[in-house]
Amino acid sequence: MQLALLGATGFILIRKKVVSEEGLETLSRLVIGLFLPLLMFTQITSAFTFKGFPDWWMFPLLSVFLTVIGYGFGLIFLRFNKSFGQQEGPFLSISTFQNSGYLPLPLAASMLPPDLASEMFIYIFLFLLGFNMTIFSFGIYIVSCRGKSCRFDYKDMFNAPVIATLTALVVVFLRLQAVLPPVLMNPAKILGECAIPLSIFVVGGNLALIHIRSLKNLKPLISGLAIKLLILPLVVLFFLLVFKPRPLVGLLLMLQACMPPAALLSVIARNEKVEEELINQAIFYGHLLSILTIPLFLGLYRAFP
């Protein structure tokens, strides 16, 4: 509810036009292009070591693993329902990609003590390495694919968060942290700490811009949200109960599995000139419903030893 209130601040300020749509777009670009990359870089260079995280490579793969599961369930739904028509691409995108950074980061900060939260941040950043490379390549392909007019550009994989994470890993590998001057790192850390509250503000503001009056896409909307908010979390919960990974790794997977559709999908659809209505509705209603489903599945996960 604390995060919901923070998001509601962005929602109200946009609806009341205290902050303009152009201002929100600029803020969103700053979060993705500056604040979040700086948070990733400063956290990884200060708290990550290859010795302390010997299985660091596993987290980008876990991201791809969740993506494949969501995409697979989307294909299953499409196989048994041929009525989605031109909405197949948007439907597959909302069943495949979750809000992997904007919500998990502040949730981790609020749920965990500082030392565990810092470790969880590293897990999330490494997870985002796989997610960002996937959504800006395969995600664009899914959203924009209509017959033979499909676009898959590997250059889209190397965006600011991915570059920041890879650069930080290189710095740690070469043990260059000690030579990074505080006059640069301290401002970078201050700016990076803006990423978490501003990300929730941006999510709330984006929801305020979504038009949700029409429900002509009710069937794919319900199907997509059922996959994202119910089926995928149940499958991952069963997986965690069977294989029992380390507590923080299990919490990361459960947290990512019960997230609503990624807000970035709306941006991608707009850039690709694809019909945004189904994606926007899924983002809006998915975030509202997740106020109930996220605590439900996190509670179920924590209820089992």
C-alpha positions as a Markdown table, in Angstrom:
| # | Residue | x | y | z |
|---|---|---|---|---|
| 1 | Met | 0.0 | 0.0 | 0.0 |
| 2 | Gln | 2.9 | 2.4 | 0.6 |
| 3 | Leu | 4.1 | 1.8 | -3.0 |
| 4 | Ala | 0.5 | 2.2 | -4.2 |
| 5 | Leu | 0.3 | 5.6 | -2.4 |
| 6 | Leu | 3.6 | 6.7 | -4.0 |
| 7 | Gly | 2.3 | 5.6 | -7.4 |
| 8 | Ala | -0.9 | 7.4 | -6.7 |
| 9 | Thr | 1.1 | 10.6 | -6.3 |
| 10 | Gly | 2.3 | 10.4 | -9.9 |
| 11 | Phe | -1.2 | 9.4 | -11.1 |
| 12 | Ile | -2.9 | 12.4 | -9.4 |
| 13 | Leu | -0.2 | 14.9 | -10.5 |
| 14 | Ile | -0.5 | 13.8 | -14.1 |
| 15 | Arg | -4.3 | 13.7 | -14.1 |
| 16 | Lys | -4.4 | 17.2 | -12.5 |
| 17 | Lys | -1.8 | 18.3 | -15.1 |
| 18 | Val | 0.6 | 19.6 | -12.4 |
| 19 | Val | 3.1 | 17.5 | -14.4 |
| 20 | Ser | 2.6 | 17.5 | -18.1 |
| 21 | Glu | 2.7 | 14.4 | -20.4 |
| 22 | Glu | 5.9 | 15.8 | -21.9 |
| 23 | Gly | 7.4 | 16.2 | -18.4 |
| 24 | Leu | 6.5 | 12.6 | -17.5 |
| 25 | Glu | 8.1 | 11.4 | -20.7 |
| 26 | Thr | 11.3 | 13.3 | -19.9 |
| 27 | Leu | 11.3 | 11.9 | -16.4 |
| 28 | Ser | 10.8 | 8.4 | -17.7 |
| 29 | Arg | 13.8 | 8.8 | -20.1 |
| 30 | Leu | 15.9 | 10.0 | -17.2 |
| 31 | Val | 14.9 | 7.0 | -15.0 |
| 32 | Ile | 15.8 | 4.5 | -17.7 |
| 33 | Gly | 18.7 | 6.4 | -19.2 |
| 34 | Leu | 20.4 | 7.9 | -16.1 |
| 35 | Phe | 19.1 | 7.2 | -12.6 |
| 36 | Leu | 18.6 | 3.4 | -13.0 |
| 37 | Pro | 21.9 | 2.9 | -14.8 |
| 38 | Leu | 23.7 | 4.9 | -12.1 |
| 39 | Leu | 22.0 | 2.9 | -9.4 |
| 40 | Met | 23.1 | -0.3 | -11.1 |
| 41 | Phe | 26.6 | 0.8 | -11.5 |
| 42 | Thr | 27.2 | 2.1 | -8.0 |
| 43 | Gln | 25.5 | -0.8 | -6.3 |
| 44 | Ile | 27.4 | -3.4 | -8.3 |
| 45 | Thr | 30.8 | -1.8 | -8.0 |
| 46 | Ser | 30.3 | -1.3 | -4.2 |
| 47 | Ala | 28.6 | -4.6 | -3.2 |
| 48 | Phe | 29.4 | -7.2 | -5.9 |
| 49 | Thr | 32.4 | -9.5 | -6.2 |
| 50 | Phe | 32.7 | -12.5 | -8.4 |
| 51 | Lys | 33.9 | -14.5 | -5.4 |
| 52 | Gly | 30.9 | -13.5 | -3.3 |
| 53 | Phe | 28.5 | -14.1 | -6.2 |
| 54 | Pro | 30.0 | -17.1 | -8.0 |
| 55 | Asp | 26.7 | -18.0 | -9.7 |
| 56 | Trp | 26.1 | -14.4 | -10.9 |
| 57 | Trp | 25.6 | -15.7 | -14.5 |
| 58 | Met | 22.6 | -17.7 | -13.4 |
| 59 | Phe | 20.4 | -14.6 | -12.9 |
| 60 | Pro | 20.2 | -13.4 | -16.5 |
| 61 | Leu | 19.4 | -17.0 | -17.4 |
| 62 | Leu | 16.6 | -17.0 | -14.8 |
| 63 | Ser | 15.1 | -14.0 | -16.5 |
| 64 | Val | 15.1 | -15.7 | -19.9 |
| 65 | Phe | 13.6 | -18.8 | -18.1 |
| 66 | Leu | 10.6 | -16.8 | -16.9 |
| 67 | Thr | 10.3 | -15.1 | -20.3 |
| 68 | Val | 10.1 | -18.5 | -22.0 |
| 69 | Ile | 7.5 | -19.8 | -19.6 |
| 70 | Gly | 5.2 | -16.8 | -20.0 |
| 71 | Tyr | 5.6 | -16.9 | -23.8 |
| 72 | Gly | 4.9 | -20.6 | -23.8 |
| 73 | Phe | 1.7 | -20.2 | -21.9 |
| 74 | Gly | 0.7 | -17.4 | -24.3 |
| 75 | Leu | 1.2 | -19.7 | -27.3 |
| 76 | Ile | -0.9 | -22.4 | -25.6 |
| 77 | Phe | -3.7 | -20.0 | -25.1 |
| 78 | Leu | -3.5 | -18.9 | -28.8 |
| 79 | Arg | -3.5 | -22.4 | -30.0 |
| 80 | Phe | -6.9 | -23.1 | -28.3 |
| 81 | Asn | -8.4 | -19.7 | -29.2 |
| 82 | Lys | -8.1 | -18.4 | -32.7 |
| 83 | Ser | -10.3 | -15.3 | -32.1 |
| 84 | Phe | -7.6 | -12.9 | -30.9 |
| 85 | Gly | -7.0 | -11.8 | -34.5 |
| 86 | Gln | -4.6 | -8.8 | -34.8 |
| 87 | Gln | -4.2 | -8.8 | -31.0 |
| 88 | Glu | -1.9 | -11.9 | -31.0 |
| 89 | Gly | 1.3 | -9.8 | -30.8 |
| 90 | Pro | 0.1 | -7.6 | -27.9 |
| 91 | Phe | -1.4 | -10.6 | -26.2 |
| 92 | Leu | 1.9 | -12.5 | -26.3 |
| 93 | Ser | 3.8 | -9.5 | -25.1 |
| 94 | Ile | 1.7 | -9.0 | -22.0 |
| 95 | Ser | 1.9 | -12.7 | -21.1 |
| 96 | Thr | 5.7 | -12.7 | -21.6 |
| 97 | Phe | 7.2 | -9.6 | -20.0 |
| 98 | Gln | 6.7 | -8.4 | -16.5 |
| 99 | Asn | 7.5 | -5.3 | -14.6 |
| 100 | Ser | 11.0 | -6.5 | -13.7 |
| 101 | Gly | 12.6 | -3.3 | -12.2 |
| 102 | Tyr | 10.1 | -0.6 | -11.3 |
| 103 | Leu | 8.2 | -2.7 | -8.7 |
| 104 | Pro | 10.7 | -5.3 | -7.5 |
| 105 | Leu | 13.3 | -2.7 | -6.5 |
| 106 | Pro | 11.1 | -0.7 | -4.1 |
| 107 | Leu | 9.4 | -3.9 | -2.9 |
| 108 | Ala | 12.8 | -5.4 | -1.9 |
| 109 | Ala | 13.8 | -2.1 | -0.2 |
| 110 | Ser | 10.6 | -2.2 | 1.9 |
| 111 | Met | 10.5 | -5.9 | 2.7 |
| 112 | Leu | 14.1 | -6.6 | 3.6 |
| 113 | Pro | 16.7 | -5.2 | 6.1 |
| 114 | Pro | 19.4 | -3.1 | 4.5 |
| 115 | Asp | 22.1 | -5.7 | 4.2 |
| 116 | Leu | 19.7 | -8.3 | 2.5 |
| 117 | Ala | 18.1 | -5.5 | 0.4 |
| 118 | Ser | 21.5 | -4.6 | -0.9 |
| 119 | Glu | 22.2 | -8.2 | -1.9 |
| 120 | Met | 18.7 | -8.5 | -3.5 |
| 121 | Phe | 19.4 | -5.3 | -5.5 |
| 122 | Ile | 22.4 | -7.1 | -7.0 |
| 123 | Tyr | 20.3 | -10.1 | -7.9 |
| 124 | Ile | 17.6 | -7.8 | -9.5 |
| 125 | Phe | 20.3 | -5.9 | -11.5 |
| 126 | Leu | 21.8 | -9.2 | -12.8 |
| 127 | Phe | 18.2 | -10.4 | -13.6 |
| 128 | Leu | 17.5 | -7.1 | -15.4 |
| 129 | Leu | 20.6 | -7.8 | -17.6 |
| 130 | Gly | 18.8 | -10.7 | -19.2 |
| 131 | Phe | 15.4 | -8.9 | -19.1 |
| 132 | Asn | 16.5 | -5.7 | -20.8 |
| 133 | Met | 18.4 | -7.5 | -23.5 |
| 134 | Thr | 15.3 | -9.7 | -24.2 |
| 135 | Ile | 12.5 | -7.1 | -24.1 |
| 136 | Phe | 14.4 | -4.6 | -26.4 |
| 137 | Ser | 15.0 | -7.4 | -29.0 |
| 138 | Phe | 12.6 | -10.3 | -28.7 |
| 139 | Gly | 9.9 | -8.0 | -27.1 |
| 140 | Ile | 10.0 | -5.6 | -30.1 |
| 141 | Tyr | 9.8 | -8.6 | -32.4 |
| 142 | Ile | 6.7 | -9.9 | -30.7 |
| 143 | Val | 4.9 | -6.6 | -30.5 |
| 144 | Ser | 5.7 | -5.5 | -34.1 |
| 145 | Cys | 5.5 | -8.9 | -35.8 |
| 146 | Arg | 2.5 | -8.8 | -38.3 |
| 147 | Gly | 2.8 | -11.5 | -41.0 |
| 148 | Lys | 6.2 | -11.0 | -42.6 |
| 149 | Ser | 6.8 | -7.4 | -41.3 |
| 150 | Cys | 8.8 | -8.4 | -38.3 |
| 151 | Arg | 11.8 | -6.6 | -36.9 |
| 152 | Phe | 14.6 | -8.1 | -34.8 |
| 153 | Asp | 17.5 | -5.8 | -34.2 |
| 154 | Tyr | 20.3 | -7.1 | -31.9 |
| 155 | Lys | 21.5 | -3.5 | -31.4 |
| 156 | Asp | 18.4 | -2.9 | -29.3 |
| 157 | Met | 19.8 | -5.3 | -26.7 |
| 158 | Phe | 22.5 | -2.9 | -25.7 |
| 159 | Asn | 20.6 | -0.1 | -23.9 |
| 160 | Ala | 21.7 | 2.1 | -21.0 |
| 161 | Pro | 20.9 | -0.3 | -18.1 |
| 162 | Val | 22.6 | -3.2 | -19.9 |
| 163 | Ile | 25.7 | -1.1 | -20.7 |
| 164 | Ala | 25.8 | 0.1 | -17.1 |
| 165 | Thr | 25.6 | -3.5 | -15.7 |
| 166 | Leu | 28.3 | -4.8 | -18.1 |
| 167 | Thr | 30.6 | -1.9 | -17.4 |
| 168 | Ala | 30.2 | -2.4 | -13.7 |
| 169 | Leu | 31.0 | -6.1 | -14.1 |
| 170 | Val | 34.2 | -5.2 | -16.1 |
| 171 | Val | 35.2 | -2.7 | -13.4 |
| 172 | Val | 34.8 | -5.3 | -10.7 |
| 173 | Phe | 36.6 | -8.0 | -12.7 |
| 174 | Leu | 39.6 | -5.7 | -13.3 |
| 175 | Arg | 39.4 | -4.5 | -9.6 |
| 176 | Leu | 39.2 | -0.9 | -10.6 |
| 177 | Gln | 36.8 | 0.1 | -7.8 |
| 178 | Ala | 39.5 | 1.5 | -5.7 |
| 179 | Val | 40.6 | 4.0 | -8.4 |
| 180 | Leu | 37.1 | 5.4 | -9.0 |
| 181 | Pro | 37.3 | 8.9 | -7.4 |
| 182 | Pro | 34.7 | 9.7 | -4.7 |
| 183 | Val | 34.2 | 13.1 | -6.4 |
| 184 | Leu | 32.5 | 11.1 | -9.2 |
| 185 | Met | 31.0 | 8.1 | -7.3 |
| 186 | Asn | 29.3 | 10.1 | -4.6 |
| 187 | Pro | 27.2 | 12.2 | -7.0 |
| 188 | Ala | 26.5 | 9.1 | -9.0 |
| 189 | Lys | 25.2 | 7.3 | -5.9 |
| 190 | Ile | 23.0 | 10.2 | -4.9 |
| 191 | Leu | 21.5 | 10.3 | -8.4 |
| 192 | Gly | 21.1 | 6.6 | -8.5 |
| 193 | Glu | 19.1 | 6.6 | -5.2 |
| 194 | Cys | 16.5 | 8.7 | -7.1 |
| 195 | Ala | 15.7 | 5.7 | -9.3 |
| 196 | Ile | 13.5 | 3.8 | -6.9 |
| 197 | Pro | 11.0 | 6.4 | -5.8 |
| 198 | Leu | 10.9 | 8.0 | -9.3 |
| 199 | Ser | 10.3 | 4.7 | -10.9 |
| 200 | Ile | 7.0 | 4.2 | -9.0 |
| 201 | Phe | 6.1 | 7.8 | -9.7 |
| 202 | Val | 6.5 | 7.2 | -13.4 |
| 203 | Val | 4.4 | 4.0 | -13.2 |
| 204 | Gly | 1.6 | 5.9 | -11.6 |
| 205 | Gly | 1.9 | 8.7 | -14.1 |
| 206 | Asn | 1.9 | 6.3 | -17.0 |
| 207 | Leu | -1.3 | 4.7 | -15.7 |
| 208 | Ala | -2.9 | 8.1 | -15.6 |
| 209 | Leu | -2.3 | 8.5 | -19.4 |
| 210 | Ile | -3.8 | 5.2 | -20.3 |
| 211 | His | -7.3 | 5.2 | -21.9 |
| 212 | Ile | -9.3 | 2.3 | -20.6 |
| 213 | Arg | -12.9 | 3.1 | -21.5 |
| 214 | Ser | -13.2 | 0.5 | -24.3 |
| 215 | Leu | -13.2 | -3.2 | -23.3 |
| 216 | Lys | -13.6 | -4.7 | -26.8 |
| 217 | Asn | -10.4 | -6.7 | -26.1 |
| 218 | Leu | -12.0 | -8.3 | -23.0 |
| 219 | Lys | -11.1 | -11.9 | -23.8 |
| 220 | Pro | -7.4 | -11.5 | -24.6 |
| 221 | Leu | -7.2 | -9.0 | -21.7 |
| 222 | Ile | -8.5 | -11.5 | -19.2 |
| 223 | Ser | -6.5 | -14.4 | -20.7 |
| 224 | Gly | -3.2 | -12.3 | -20.6 |
| 225 | Leu | -3.7 | -11.2 | -17.0 |
| 226 | Ala | -4.7 | -14.7 | -15.9 |
| 227 | Ile | -1.3 | -16.0 | -17.3 |
| 228 | Lys | 0.7 | -13.1 | -15.8 |
| 229 | Leu | -1.0 | -12.8 | -12.4 |
| 230 | Leu | -2.2 | -16.3 | -11.6 |
| 231 | Ile | -0.8 | -19.1 | -13.8 |
| 232 | Leu | 2.9 | -18.1 | -13.9 |
| 233 | Pro | 3.1 | -17.3 | -10.1 |
| 234 | Leu | 1.5 | -20.7 | -9.4 |
| 235 | Val | 3.9 | -22.5 | -11.7 |
| 236 | Val | 6.9 | -20.8 | -10.1 |
| 237 | Leu | 5.6 | -21.3 | -6.6 |
| 238 | Phe | 5.4 | -25.1 | -7.3 |
| 239 | Phe | 8.9 | -25.0 | -8.8 |
| 240 | Leu | 10.3 | -23.3 | -5.7 |
| 241 | Leu | 8.6 | -25.7 | -3.3 |
| 242 | Val | 10.0 | -28.6 | -5.2 |
| 243 | Phe | 13.6 | -27.4 | -5.7 |
| 244 | Lys | 14.0 | -25.1 | -2.7 |
| 245 | Pro | 16.6 | -22.7 | -3.9 |
| 246 | Arg | 18.4 | -20.3 | -1.5 |
| 247 | Pro | 15.9 | -18.0 | 0.3 |
| 248 | Leu | 16.8 | -14.7 | -1.5 |
| 249 | Val | 17.0 | -16.5 | -4.9 |
| 250 | Gly | 13.6 | -18.0 | -4.3 |
| 251 | Leu | 12.2 | -14.6 | -3.2 |
| 252 | Leu | 13.6 | -13.0 | -6.4 |
| 253 | Leu | 11.9 | -15.6 | -8.6 |
| 254 | Met | 8.6 | -15.4 | -6.7 |
| 255 | Leu | 8.7 | -11.6 | -6.8 |
| 256 | Gln | 9.4 | -11.5 | -10.6 |
| 257 | Ala | 6.8 | -14.2 | -11.3 |
| 258 | Cys | 3.9 | -12.3 | -9.8 |
| 259 | Met | 4.6 | -8.9 | -11.4 |
| 260 | Pro | 2.1 | -7.3 | -13.7 |
| 261 | Pro | 2.9 | -6.6 | -17.4 |
| 262 | Ala | 5.9 | -4.4 | -18.1 |
| 263 | Ala | 5.1 | -0.7 | -18.5 |
| 264 | Leu | 7.9 | -0.6 | -21.2 |
| 265 | Leu | 5.5 | -2.5 | -23.5 |
| 266 | Ser | 3.4 | 0.6 | -23.9 |
| 267 | Val | 6.5 | 2.6 | -25.0 |
| 268 | Ile | 7.6 | -0.1 | -27.4 |
| 269 | Ala | 4.1 | -0.4 | -29.0 |
| 270 | Arg | 4.0 | 3.4 | -29.4 |
| 271 | Asn | 7.4 | 3.4 | -31.0 |
| 272 | Glu | 6.5 | 0.5 | -33.3 |
| 273 | Lys | 3.2 | 2.2 | -34.3 |
| 274 | Val | 1.2 | -0.8 | -33.0 |
| 275 | Glu | -2.3 | -0.7 | -31.6 |
| 276 | Glu | -1.7 | 0.1 | -27.9 |
| 277 | Glu | -5.2 | -0.4 | -26.4 |
| 278 | Leu | -4.8 | -4.0 | -25.2 |
| 279 | Ile | -1.3 | -3.5 | -23.9 |
| 280 | Asn | -2.3 | -0.3 | -22.1 |
| 281 | Gln | -5.4 | -1.9 | -20.6 |
| 282 | Ala | -3.4 | -4.9 | -19.4 |
| 283 | Ile | -0.8 | -2.6 | -17.8 |
| 284 | Phe | -3.5 | -0.6 | -16.0 |
| 285 | Tyr | -5.7 | -3.4 | -14.7 |
| 286 | Gly | -2.7 | -5.6 | -14.1 |
| 287 | His | -1.1 | -3.1 | -11.8 |
| 288 | Leu | -4.4 | -2.5 | -9.9 |
| 289 | Leu | -5.0 | -6.3 | -9.5 |
| 290 | Ser | -1.4 | -6.8 | -8.4 |
| 291 | Ile | -2.1 | -4.8 | -5.3 |
| 292 | Leu | -3.9 | -8.0 | -4.2 |
| 293 | Thr | -2.1 | -10.7 | -6.1 |
| 294 | Ile | 1.5 | -9.7 | -5.1 |
| 295 | Pro | 0.9 | -9.9 | -1.3 |
| 296 | Leu | -1.1 | -13.1 | -1.9 |
| 297 | Phe | 1.7 | -15.0 | -3.6 |
| 298 | Leu | 4.5 | -13.6 | -1.5 |
| 299 | Gly | 2.5 | -14.6 | 1.5 |
| 300 | Leu | 2.0 | -18.1 | 0.1 |
| 301 | Tyr | 5.7 | -18.4 | -0.6 |
| 302 | Arg | 6.7 | -17.3 | 2.9 |
| 303 | Ala | 4.1 | -19.6 | 4.5 |
| 304 | Phe | 6.0 | -22.7 | 3.4 |
| 305 | Pro | 9.3 | -23.6 | 5.1 |
